[in-house]
Amino acid sequence: MDISDKKLAQLVSKGNEAAFEELVRLYGRLIISIVHYHLKDISMWQDDCVNDVLLKIWQNIDRFDPDKSTLKNWIGAVAKYRAIDYKRRYCRELIQGEINENTADRRAEAELIRAETEEEIDSLLSSLSPEDREIFRKRYILDIPIEEIAVSHERTTGYIYNRLSRGRKKLRSLFVGKGRDKI
């Protein structure tokens, strides 16, 4: 099967299993390499994460916009952010004590992974103004509602939505502009 990204995404969104198999054939190694890179210290969760990425792609392929990105980039982003979610979940479980063996070693490992994740986030957000970085952290990391962020910054909710939208656009353009479009 040799078809365009747009056509492949359309076929997958209609539930065409053969098209999904083609998508996996074309981009499976990309997904695996991204997941393994981000979860290198959590090898026991890598296969689960890859399967979760494939499920997310199957469920959300209709969100792919060929005017904004290539299918390869979109799939790479899905894989990266699912892997980061797995890292966060792993850290939470370690910190909450759900994994009991070698607690001290596990906490140190969780702290190292948390620090790595923080470093990645800081790197991504470094191109934003200090106020925008704070707004992004509150909204996307601390999950604080827009209304509370607006009150704490003495701004309107419209202003906060605007800063988030512009910040996402800026990050997207920088992400693609730095040659990272070949995830």
Secondary structure, DSSP 8 states (H G I E B T S, - for coil): ----HHHHHHHHHTT-HHHHHHHHHHHHHHHHHHHHHHTTT-GGGHHHHHHHHHHHHHHHGGG--TTT--HHHHHHHHHHHHHHHHHHHHHHHHHTT-S-TTHHHHHHHHHHHHHHHHHHHHHHHTTS-HHHHHHHIIIIIS---HHHHHHHTT--HHHHHHHHHHHHHHHHHHHHHTTGGG-
